[in-house]
Amino acid sequence: MELAMAAEELKTVVNRLRRAQGQIAGVIKMIEDGRDCEDVVTQLAAASRALDKAGFAIIATGLQHCLTDADASASGDREQMRARLEKLFLSLA
């Protein structure tokens, strides 16, 4: 499945990934600095949520494109695509 996103969708996903990247860098620094465990876990949870949101946005866009894709008109193709998308959703669960 090819990743094809509109410019605005792509910008949103990239921003979320950059935010997560910054949060992860912050977590690493916090660990290296010996910061409080609760603060580290809170920051790590925020990074995890940012990654999840980016992943869900990518999957939702893929689903939207798959549903409108005329090439997937045969029921076998639709079933295979459904199984692939389900697997992607579950990978983020």
FENHUTA-V124883 format. One record per residue. N is the residue number from 0. PHI is phi in whole degrees, 0 to 359 (NA if undefined). Layout:
# FENHUTA-V124883
N/PHI + N/PHI
This chain:
# FENHUTA-V124883
0/NA + 1/278 + 2/274 + 3/237 + 4/231 + 5/293 + 6/304 + 7/291 + 8/297 + 9/298 + 10/299 + 11/298 + 12/295 + 13/297 + 14/298 + 15/296 + 16/293 + 17/294 + 18/299 + 19/297 + 20/299 + 21/295 + 22/294 + 23/294 + 24/300 + 25/296 + 26/298 + 27/300 + 28/296 + 29/299 + 30/295 + 31/298 + 32/276 + 33/72 + 34/291 + 35/303 + 36/302 + 37/297 + 38/295 + 39/297 + 40/295 + 41/299 + 42/293 + 43/296 + 44/297 + 45/296 + 46/296 + 47/297 + 48/296 + 49/297 + 50/295 + 51/300 + 52/297 + 53/296 + 54/297 + 55/295 + 56/297 + 57/295 + 58/294 + 59/298 + 60/295 + 61/299 + 62/297 + 63/300 + 64/293 + 65/293 + 66/292 + 67/261 + 68/281 + 69/291 + 70/291 + 71/265 + 72/282 + 73/289 + 74/299 + 75/295 + 76/295 + 77/297 + 78/294 + 79/295 + 80/295 + 81/300 + 82/295 + 83/295 + 84/293 + 85/300 + 86/298 + 87/297 + 88/301 + 89/294 + 90/293 + 91/264 + 92/285
